[in-house]
């Protein structure tokens, strides 16, 4: 960070940072918030604005859509995995320089970790960032009843500012006029636009293979169509004025991502910064940007490489990070990069610090059986085999408690994360006791999960380093010790 940027951060912290922003929320999953979000992002970006996207919650797929629509990497805002201060700080940092920020909600406006509170919900993110909310309502087969729905959402949380409505799946201009009048009369807020029913506009069923399709540009026509419908039926000037009305935000008194927190010794001698090699391509691309930022802040230098391009682990690396993604989509290509798999085995044999989650975890197994039944050889550094299935295997938040001292945690310490995968890991438990990494706690109770041995830590759980502040520094220090 430059001296000018440091000064800007200090100014923001003292006086409050002006940030134009809007939260796009739905009455429930399927109401159309993703379509509206993408249409707004694309329409604003096409008009020449710099648009910063955000996603409430831990999801990786919607931020990929946002990035493709805006040309700017999207960020997650998660109020369960991270603290309220971290949510605000993440938003302020990422939105610097943007003309407008569009924050896409998750599920329904009030749906989150707990049905009896706003914890982990879009509503909580909106209140933490003091953002106006644009509520998306599906008004199929509905007239005055649409006003009752909006009124109920307004009254459930008086501290929340629902500032406008977009109605989705209207049958006609006349239908829109009816619901607009009803909502504005009964709820006292403007209906800023509408989208007509359009079967060709539905977002494809969500699954992991969608992200490579986005990266190949296959969903660009959908983004364009959403923008066309938004421009045709929405008052974009009024919506931008609403976003501009959001009050300034101040950084927390003790920011987590303070550039001055690096020790002077580490700043003085960049040669002592250990290099963590990070696999990043279409097969490995699920990384929270804040995790990477915290590693850099703790003194690491990150070196990105692409296993799919035939690249091997950089020779100067003192650590290895294999993130989540889609190894099942590219299993044959990964298996063909025997140098990469050999580098993983050598790293483990030398006890190099290696952290792998979800997709990266799968690559450490002996074999990966894809959906067609083909079996592919993987690195084989953990005694297990991976099998893809059509049914989702896991979804939800996790509290991961270390069962033993490991790369990031000491035994008994807890870090927060999220699971979402269609594969199952079949453990070879003939060698007892099996060195499970975590005991994870989710909605379905407790489960032993992952693998930890020496400086190798691997599991399905996508962890957020900001949920346990010591983790990133420990990882980097172990990489430094390995390099020395």
C-alpha positions as CSV (number, residue, x, y, z in Angstrom):
1,X,0.0,0.0,0.0
2,X,1.4,3.4,-1.0
3,X,1.8,6.3,1.4
4,X,-1.1,8.1,-0.3
5,X,-3.4,5.1,0.2
6,X,-2.3,4.9,3.9
7,X,-3.2,8.5,4.3
8,X,-6.6,7.9,2.6
9,X,-7.2,5.0,5.1
10,X,-6.4,7.3,8.0
11,X,-8.7,10.0,6.6
12,X,-11.5,7.5,6.1
13,X,-11.0,6.2,9.7
14,X,-11.2,9.7,11.2
15,X,-13.9,11.3,9.1
16,X,-15.9,8.4,7.7
17,X,-15.7,7.1,4.2
18,X,-18.4,8.0,1.7
19,X,-19.5,4.9,-0.1
20,X,-22.4,4.8,-2.6
21,X,-24.1,1.4,-2.0
22,X,-27.2,-0.7,-2.2
23,X,-28.2,-4.1,-0.9
24,X,-30.3,-6.2,-3.3
25,X,-32.4,-8.6,-1.2
26,X,-35.1,-11.1,-2.0
27,X,-38.2,-12.1,-0.2
28,X,-36.9,-15.7,-0.5
29,X,-34.6,-17.8,-2.6
30,X,-35.9,-17.7,-6.2
31,X,-37.4,-14.2,-6.0
32,X,-35.0,-13.0,-8.6
33,X,-32.3,-11.1,-6.6
34,X,-29.4,-12.6,-8.6
35,X,-31.0,-11.7,-11.9
36,X,-31.7,-8.1,-10.6
37,X,-28.2,-7.9,-9.1
38,X,-26.5,-9.0,-12.3
39,X,-28.7,-6.7,-14.4
40,X,-27.9,-3.7,-12.3
41,X,-24.2,-4.4,-12.2
42,X,-24.0,-4.9,-16.0
43,X,-26.1,-1.9,-16.7
44,X,-24.1,0.4,-14.4
45,X,-20.8,-1.0,-15.7
46,X,-21.9,-0.5,-19.3
47,X,-22.7,3.1,-18.6
48,X,-19.0,3.6,-17.6
49,X,-19.3,3.4,-13.8
50,X,-16.8,1.4,-11.7
51,X,-19.0,-1.2,-10.0
52,X,-17.8,-3.1,-6.9
53,X,-19.8,-6.3,-6.2
54,X,-20.3,-8.0,-2.9
55,X,-22.0,-11.2,-1.8
56,X,-23.6,-11.8,1.6
57,X,-22.5,-15.1,3.1
58,X,-19.8,-17.6,2.1
59,X,-20.8,-18.3,-1.5
60,X,-18.1,-18.5,-4.2
61,X,-20.4,-18.9,-7.3
62,X,-22.3,-15.6,-7.2
63,X,-19.1,-13.5,-6.8
64,X,-17.8,-15.2,-9.9
65,X,-20.9,-13.9,-11.8
66,X,-20.3,-10.4,-10.3
67,X,-16.7,-10.4,-11.4
68,X,-17.6,-11.4,-14.9
69,X,-20.4,-8.7,-15.1
70,X,-18.4,-5.8,-13.7
71,X,-14.8,-6.6,-14.5
72,X,-13.9,-6.1,-10.8
73,X,-13.2,-8.9,-8.4
74,X,-16.2,-9.4,-6.0
75,X,-15.9,-9.9,-2.3
76,X,-17.8,-11.8,0.4
77,X,-19.3,-10.1,3.5
78,X,-20.0,-12.7,6.1
79,X,-21.3,-11.8,9.6
80,X,-21.1,-15.3,11.0
81,X,-17.6,-16.3,10.0
82,X,-16.2,-12.8,10.7
83,X,-16.8,-10.1,13.2
84,X,-19.0,-7.0,12.6
85,X,-15.9,-4.8,12.5
86,X,-14.3,-7.1,9.9
87,X,-17.5,-6.9,7.8
88,X,-17.4,-3.1,7.8
89,X,-13.7,-3.0,7.2
90,X,-13.8,-5.5,4.3
91,X,-16.6,-3.4,2.7
92,X,-14.7,0.0,3.1
93,X,-11.4,-1.4,1.8
94,X,-12.9,-3.2,-1.2
95,X,-15.2,-0.3,-2.2
96,X,-12.5,2.3,-2.3
97,X,-12.5,4.0,-5.7
98,X,-15.9,2.5,-6.8
99,X,-18.7,4.7,-8.2
100,X,-21.3,2.3,-6.7
101,X,-21.3,-0.9,-4.7
102,X,-24.0,-3.5,-5.2
103,X,-24.3,-6.0,-2.4
104,X,-26.2,-9.2,-3.3
105,X,-28.1,-10.8,-0.5
106,X,-28.4,-14.5,0.4
107,X,-31.7,-16.5,0.6
108,X,-34.5,-14.3,1.9
109,X,-33.7,-10.9,3.5
110,X,-34.0,-12.3,7.1
111,X,-32.7,-15.9,6.5
112,X,-29.4,-16.7,8.1
113,X,-27.8,-18.9,10.7
114,X,-30.6,-18.7,13.2
115,X,-34.4,-18.6,12.5
116,X,-34.9,-16.6,15.7
117,X,-32.5,-13.7,14.9
118,X,-30.8,-11.8,12.1
119,X,-27.5,-13.6,12.6
120,X,-25.7,-14.3,9.3
121,X,-28.5,-12.8,7.3
122,X,-28.7,-10.2,4.5
123,X,-30.5,-7.9,7.0
124,X,-27.6,-8.1,9.4
125,X,-25.1,-7.2,6.6
126,X,-27.3,-4.3,5.6
127,X,-27.4,-3.0,9.1
128,X,-23.7,-3.4,9.7
129,X,-22.9,-1.5,6.6
130,X,-25.8,1.0,7.1
131,X,-27.0,0.3,3.5
132,X,-30.3,1.0,1.9
133,X,-32.1,-2.2,0.9
134,X,-33.7,-2.8,-2.5
135,X,-36.3,-5.6,-2.0
136,X,-37.0,-7.9,-4.9
137,X,-40.6,-9.3,-4.9
138,X,-41.9,-12.0,-7.2
139,X,-45.4,-10.8,-8.0
140,X,-46.7,-13.6,-10.2
141,X,-50.5,-14.0,-9.7
142,X,-50.5,-11.1,-7.3
143,X,-51.9,-7.6,-7.0
144,X,-52.6,-5.8,-3.7
145,X,-51.2,-8.7,-1.8
146,X,-47.7,-7.6,-3.0
147,X,-48.1,-4.6,-0.6
148,X,-48.8,-6.9,2.3
149,X,-45.6,-8.8,1.7
150,X,-43.5,-5.6,1.5
151,X,-45.2,-4.2,4.6
152,X,-44.4,-7.4,6.6
153,X,-40.7,-7.2,5.6
154,X,-40.7,-3.5,6.7
155,X,-42.2,-4.2,10.1
156,X,-40.1,-7.3,11.1
157,X,-37.0,-5.2,11.7
158,X,-37.6,-1.5,12.3
159,X,-33.8,-0.7,12.3
160,X,-33.5,-1.9,8.7
161,X,-34.0,0.7,5.9
162,X,-35.9,-1.0,3.1
163,X,-35.7,2.0,0.7
164,X,-37.2,0.7,-2.6
165,X,-38.7,-2.2,-4.4
166,X,-38.2,-4.0,-7.7
167,X,-41.0,-6.3,-8.7
168,X,-40.1,-9.4,-10.7
169,X,-42.0,-11.6,-13.2
170,X,-44.8,-9.1,-14.0
171,X,-47.2,-10.3,-16.6
172,X,-47.5,-6.9,-18.3
173,X,-47.1,-3.2,-18.0
174,X,-50.7,-3.0,-16.6
175,X,-49.8,-5.7,-14.0
176,X,-46.8,-3.6,-12.9
177,X,-48.9,-0.5,-12.6
178,X,-51.3,-2.3,-10.2
179,X,-48.7,-3.7,-7.8
180,X,-46.7,-0.4,-8.0
181,X,-49.7,1.7,-6.8
182,X,-50.5,-0.8,-4.1
183,X,-47.0,-1.0,-2.7
184,X,-46.4,2.8,-2.8
185,X,-49.7,3.6,-1.2
186,X,-49.4,1.1,1.7
187,X,-45.7,1.0,2.3
188,X,-44.5,4.6,1.6
189,X,-41.5,3.6,-0.5
190,X,-41.0,3.8,-4.2
191,X,-41.2,0.9,-6.6
192,X,-38.2,1.6,-8.8
193,X,-38.7,-0.9,-11.5
194,X,-40.0,-4.2,-12.8
195,X,-38.9,-7.2,-14.8
196,X,-41.4,-9.1,-17.0
197,X,-41.6,-12.8,-17.1
198,X,-38.8,-14.2,-19.2
199,X,-38.1,-17.9,-19.1
200,X,-34.8,-17.4,-20.9
201,X,-33.5,-15.2,-18.1
202,X,-33.4,-17.9,-15.4
203,X,-30.0,-18.4,-13.9
204,X,-28.9,-22.0,-14.6
205,X,-29.2,-24.5,-11.8
206,X,-26.4,-23.8,-9.4
207,X,-23.5,-26.4,-9.4
208,X,-19.8,-26.2,-9.3
209,X,-19.3,-26.7,-13.1
210,X,-21.0,-23.3,-13.7
211,X,-17.9,-21.3,-12.7
212,X,-15.7,-22.6,-15.5
213,X,-18.6,-21.9,-17.9
214,X,-18.6,-18.3,-16.6
215,X,-14.9,-18.0,-17.1
216,X,-15.3,-19.2,-20.7
217,X,-17.8,-16.4,-21.3
218,X,-20.7,-18.7,-21.9
219,X,-23.1,-16.7,-19.6
220,X,-22.3,-13.3,-21.1
221,X,-25.6,-13.3,-23.2
222,X,-27.5,-13.9,-19.9
223,X,-25.8,-10.9,-18.3
224,X,-26.6,-8.7,-21.3
225,X,-30.2,-9.8,-21.3
226,X,-30.6,-9.0,-17.6
227,X,-29.1,-5.6,-18.2
228,X,-31.5,-4.9,-21.1
229,X,-34.5,-5.7,-19.0
230,X,-33.2,-3.6,-16.1
231,X,-32.6,-0.6,-18.4
232,X,-36.0,-1.0,-19.9
233,X,-38.0,-1.1,-16.7
234,X,-36.0,0.5,-13.9
235,X,-35.3,4.1,-13.0
236,X,-31.5,3.8,-12.7
237,X,-31.0,7.4,-11.9
238,X,-33.4,7.1,-8.9
239,X,-31.7,3.9,-7.8
240,X,-28.3,5.5,-8.0
241,X,-29.5,8.5,-6.0
242,X,-30.7,6.0,-3.4
243,X,-27.3,4.4,-3.2
244,X,-25.6,7.8,-3.0
245,X,-27.8,8.6,0.1
246,X,-26.1,6.0,2.2
247,X,-24.2,7.6,5.1
248,X,-20.3,7.6,5.4
249,X,-18.8,4.6,7.2
250,X,-15.8,4.6,9.6
251,X,-13.1,2.0,10.0
252,X,-12.9,0.2,13.3
253,X,-10.6,1.6,15.9
254,X,-8.2,-1.3,15.5
255,X,-8.5,-2.5,11.9
256,X,-7.6,-6.1,11.2
257,X,-6.1,-5.2,7.8
258,X,-3.8,-2.4,9.0
259,X,-0.8,-2.0,6.7
260,X,1.4,-0.9,9.6
261,X,0.9,-4.2,11.5
262,X,3.8,-5.8,9.7
263,X,6.9,-5.7,11.9
264,X,9.6,-3.3,10.8
265,X,12.0,-6.2,10.5
266,X,9.8,-7.9,8.0
267,X,9.3,-4.7,6.1
268,X,13.0,-3.9,6.0
269,X,14.1,-7.2,4.5
270,X,11.7,-8.5,1.8
271,X,14.1,-11.3,1.2
272,X,13.0,-12.8,4.5
273,X,9.4,-13.0,3.4
274,X,8.6,-16.7,2.9
275,X,7.0,-17.6,-0.4
276,X,3.6,-19.4,-0.3
277,X,2.8,-21.0,-3.7
278,X,-0.9,-20.7,-4.4
279,X,-2.6,-22.9,-7.1
280,X,-4.9,-20.6,-9.1
281,X,-6.7,-21.5,-12.3
282,X,-10.1,-22.9,-13.4
283,X,-9.6,-26.0,-11.2
284,X,-8.4,-24.1,-8.1
285,X,-10.1,-20.7,-7.6
286,X,-12.1,-20.6,-4.4
287,X,-10.1,-18.2,-2.2
288,X,-11.4,-15.5,0.1
289,X,-9.4,-12.4,-0.9
290,X,-9.1,-11.6,2.8
291,X,-7.3,-14.9,3.5
292,X,-4.7,-13.9,0.9
293,X,-4.5,-10.4,2.3
294,X,-3.9,-11.7,5.8
295,X,-1.1,-14.0,4.6
296,X,0.6,-11.1,3.0
297,X,0.1,-8.9,6.0
298,X,1.6,-11.6,8.2
299,X,4.8,-11.4,6.1
300,X,4.3,-13.9,3.2
301,X,4.9,-13.3,-0.5
302,X,2.3,-15.2,-2.7
303,X,3.4,-16.8,-5.9
304,X,0.5,-18.0,-8.1
305,X,0.8,-20.9,-10.5
306,X,-1.5,-23.0,-12.7
307,X,-1.5,-26.8,-12.5
308,X,-3.9,-26.9,-15.5
309,X,-1.3,-25.0,-17.6
310,X,1.2,-27.7,-16.8
311,X,3.0,-25.5,-14.2
312,X,4.7,-27.0,-11.2
313,X,5.1,-25.7,-7.6
314,X,7.6,-22.8,-7.8
315,X,11.0,-24.0,-6.7
316,X,11.5,-21.1,-4.3
317,X,8.3,-21.8,-2.3
318,X,8.4,-22.4,1.4
319,X,4.7,-23.2,1.7
320,X,1.8,-24.5,-0.5
321,X,-1.9,-23.5,-0.6
322,X,-4.3,-25.6,-2.6
323,X,-7.7,-23.9,-2.5
324,X,-11.1,-25.1,-3.5
325,X,-12.5,-25.4,-7.0
326,X,-13.3,-28.1,-9.5
327,X,-10.7,-30.8,-9.7
328,X,-13.4,-33.2,-10.8
329,X,-14.0,-31.1,-14.0
330,X,-10.3,-31.3,-14.8
331,X,-9.2,-34.5,-13.2
332,X,-7.6,-35.9,-16.3
333,X,-5.6,-32.8,-16.8
334,X,-4.5,-32.7,-13.2
335,X,-3.5,-36.4,-13.3
336,X,-1.5,-35.7,-16.5
337,X,0.6,-33.1,-14.7
338,X,2.7,-35.7,-13.0
339,X,5.3,-33.0,-12.1
340,X,2.7,-31.1,-10.0
341,X,1.7,-34.3,-8.2
342,X,5.3,-35.2,-7.6
343,X,5.9,-31.8,-6.2
344,X,3.1,-32.3,-3.7
345,X,4.5,-35.6,-2.6
346,X,8.0,-34.1,-2.2
347,X,6.6,-31.1,-0.2
348,X,4.8,-33.5,2.2
349,X,7.9,-35.7,2.5
350,X,10.0,-32.6,3.4
351,X,7.3,-31.4,5.8
352,X,6.7,-28.2,3.9
353,X,3.7,-26.3,5.3
354,X,0.8,-27.3,3.1
355,X,-2.8,-26.2,3.5
356,X,-5.5,-27.7,1.3
357,X,-9.3,-27.2,1.4
358,X,-12.1,-28.8,-0.5
359,X,-10.9,-29.2,-4.1
360,X,-7.3,-29.0,-3.0
361,X,-8.0,-31.6,-0.4
362,X,-9.4,-33.9,-3.0
363,X,-6.2,-33.7,-5.1
364,X,-4.2,-35.0,-2.1
365,X,-6.2,-38.3,-2.1
366,X,-5.0,-41.5,-3.8
367,X,-7.7,-41.4,-6.5
368,X,-10.6,-39.3,-7.8
369,X,-13.5,-41.0,-9.4
370,X,-15.4,-38.5,-11.5
371,X,-19.2,-38.5,-12.3
372,X,-18.7,-40.7,-15.4
373,X,-17.0,-43.3,-13.3
374,X,-13.5,-42.7,-14.6
375,X,-10.8,-43.1,-12.0
376,X,-7.9,-40.7,-11.9
377,X,-4.6,-40.9,-10.0
378,X,-4.0,-38.0,-7.6
379,X,-1.1,-37.1,-5.3
380,X,-1.8,-39.9,-2.8
381,X,-0.4,-38.2,0.2
382,X,-3.4,-39.0,2.4
383,X,-4.9,-42.5,2.8
384,X,-8.2,-41.9,1.1
385,X,-10.1,-41.9,-2.1
386,X,-12.6,-39.4,-3.5
387,X,-15.8,-40.2,-5.3
388,X,-18.1,-37.7,-7.0
389,X,-21.8,-38.0,-6.7
390,X,-24.8,-36.3,-8.2
391,X,-26.4,-35.5,-4.9
392,X,-24.9,-32.7,-2.8
393,X,-22.8,-34.2,0.0
394,X,-22.5,-31.2,2.4
395,X,-23.7,-27.6,2.7
396,X,-23.5,-25.2,5.6
397,X,-21.4,-23.3,8.1
398,X,-18.9,-25.1,10.2
399,X,-17.1,-24.5,13.5
400,X,-13.9,-26.5,13.1
401,X,-12.1,-27.4,16.3
402,X,-8.6,-28.8,16.0
403,X,-8.4,-32.4,17.3
404,X,-4.6,-32.0,17.5
405,X,-1.9,-29.4,17.1
406,X,-1.7,-28.6,13.4
407,X,-0.6,-26.0,10.8
408,X,-3.1,-23.3,11.8
409,X,-4.4,-24.3,15.2
410,X,-3.5,-25.8,18.5
411,X,-5.6,-28.6,19.8
412,X,-8.9,-27.3,21.1
413,X,-8.8,-24.0,19.2
414,X,-11.7,-23.3,16.8
415,X,-11.9,-21.5,13.4
416,X,-15.0,-20.9,11.4
417,X,-15.7,-21.8,7.8
418,X,-18.2,-23.3,5.3
419,X,-18.7,-26.6,3.4
420,X,-20.2,-27.1,-0.1
421,X,-19.3,-30.1,-2.1
422,X,-20.7,-33.0,-4.1
423,X,-17.8,-35.4,-3.5
424,X,-17.3,-37.9,-0.6
425,X,-14.0,-38.8,0.9
426,X,-13.6,-42.5,1.7
427,X,-11.1,-42.8,4.4
428,X,-8.8,-45.8,4.8
429,X,-8.9,-46.2,8.6
430,X,-6.9,-49.4,8.7
431,X,-4.1,-47.4,10.3
432,X,-5.6,-46.4,13.7
433,X,-6.1,-43.8,15.0
434,X,-6.8,-41.9,11.8
435,X,-5.3,-38.4,12.0
436,X,-8.4,-36.4,11.6
437,X,-7.8,-32.6,11.5
438,X,-11.1,-31.2,12.9
439,X,-14.2,-31.9,14.8
440,X,-16.7,-29.9,12.8
441,X,-20.0,-28.6,14.2
442,X,-22.9,-27.8,11.8
443,X,-26.6,-28.1,11.7
444,X,-26.3,-31.9,11.6
445,X,-24.2,-32.2,14.7
446,X,-20.5,-33.1,15.2
447,X,-18.3,-34.9,12.7
448,X,-14.6,-35.8,12.5
449,X,-13.2,-34.4,9.3
450,X,-10.0,-33.8,7.3
451,X,-6.4,-34.9,7.8
452,X,-3.5,-33.4,9.8
453,X,0.0,-34.7,10.0
454,X,3.1,-32.6,10.6
455,X,2.8,-29.4,8.6
456,X,0.1,-30.9,6.3
457,X,-3.5,-29.7,7.0
458,X,-6.3,-30.6,4.7
459,X,-10.1,-30.7,5.0
460,X,-13.3,-30.0,3.1
461,X,-14.0,-26.9,5.3
462,X,-13.3,-23.6,3.6
463,X,-12.0,-21.6,6.5
464,X,-11.9,-17.9,6.9
465,X,-8.6,-16.8,8.5
466,X,-10.2,-13.6,9.9
467,X,-12.3,-15.8,12.2
468,X,-9.2,-16.7,14.2
469,X,-6.6,-14.0,14.1
470,X,-3.6,-16.1,15.0
471,X,-4.0,-18.6,12.2
472,X,-2.4,-16.7,9.3
473,X,0.6,-15.6,11.4
474,X,1.2,-19.2,12.5
475,X,1.1,-20.4,9.0
476,X,3.6,-17.8,7.8
477,X,6.0,-18.4,10.7
478,X,6.1,-22.1,9.9
479,X,6.8,-21.3,6.3
480,X,9.6,-19.0,7.4
481,X,11.0,-21.7,9.7
482,X,10.9,-24.2,6.9
483,X,12.7,-21.8,4.5
484,X,15.5,-21.3,7.0
